[in-house]
Amino acid sequence: IRILGLSKLEMIYPEYQDISHDLVFPGIIYGTTFVLWIIWVNKFSHLKLRKK
């Protein structure tokens, strides 16, 4: 999806290729990873650790 998006943006707006590659898409990737991490923590934070 990233390669397709970057290719499409470069065809339509070639002057924004560096900005989209260096800022926009990493922001989307890191943002999505952060949101999924928060969801995972909230889902599994109620589980208690087993004590030996």
N, C-alpha and C positions, 0 to 999 in steps of 0.2 A: 504494500500500500504506500509505503514511504517513497519508493522509487517512482511509482506511478504518479503520485502527487507532485514530487519534485520535477519530473519530466513535463507534466502538464503545465505547472507554473512557469517553467523555463520557456516553454513554447509560447505562452500567452504574455508573460511579463519577464523577459530575459534580464531586465535591469534589476530585478529583485531576487535573482538566483542566489547570490551570496547571503542575503538576509534570511531568505527562507531556509537555506541549507544550514546556516550557522546558528540561527536563533529560533525560528518558528518551529521547525520539526523537532529539534531536541527538546524544546519546551513542551510540545505535545507528548513526546515519548516520556519525559520525566514526570510530567503532570499526570499522565495516565498511570504510570507506575506508582506514584505517590497515592493517588486515589484508590487504586486496587490494594495497596498495602494497608491503608486506613480501614478499608472494608474488611480485609482479612483480620486485622487486629481486633476490630470490634466484634467480629463473628466468633473468634476463638479466645478472646480475653476472659470469658467467663469460665473457661475450663480450668480446673485446679490441677496443679502438679501433683504427681504421686509421691508420697513420702516413703522412703525405704525404712 
